[in-house]
Amino acid sequence: MFANWLRENNIAAGLLTVIRVWLGYNWMTAGWGKLTGEGFDATGFLKGAVANPVKGPDGHMVYGWYVNFLENFAIPNVDLFNFIVPLGEFLIGLGLILGCLTTAAMFFGLVMNFSFFLAGTVSHNPTDIFFGFILLFAGFNAGKYGLDRWVVPFIRKAVFKQTPEAAHKAV
């Protein structure tokens, strides 16, 4: 019942829009600050996450696989991360604010939130993850009052070769 309300109701779409724009603003300003500031360098953050991994009650590393990823891929390719993190944050925010490709933007936002979380940064990530999952679960209704109203049917028609009636009906 709640799932149907969240995915189909116009009032829910309005509430989701408020959440979407709020999260989008947070993402976009974080990315914009990194893009236009003195320069963003993730090296310190990545090395700190490797040096101080998340540990369980027994004192052992909880996410060893993630620390290995950071050591063997992220740190050697820090220039790539210095480019994609700020740009990704900005584009996630822009997509959420405009309601354009909302579910894709939120999916990638959650990937970034979990990446920060796995590195041991709590901050506002639990709140962002909670509201992010609500938006992701709501699907199209989260972007109903945004550009998704036109973009999603266009993609379904152009990419998936659906008839215009079927493309709009599926939304």
Secondary structure, DSSP 8 states (H G I E B T S, - for coil): -HHHHHHH-HHHHHHHHHHHHHHHHHHHHHHHHHHHSS----HHHHHHHHHS--B-TTSSBS-HHHHHHIIIIITTTHHHHHHHHHHHHHHHHHHHHHTSSHHHHHHHHHHHHHHHHHTT--TTHHHHHHHHHHHHHHGGGGGTTTTHHHHHHHHHHHTS---HHHHHHT-
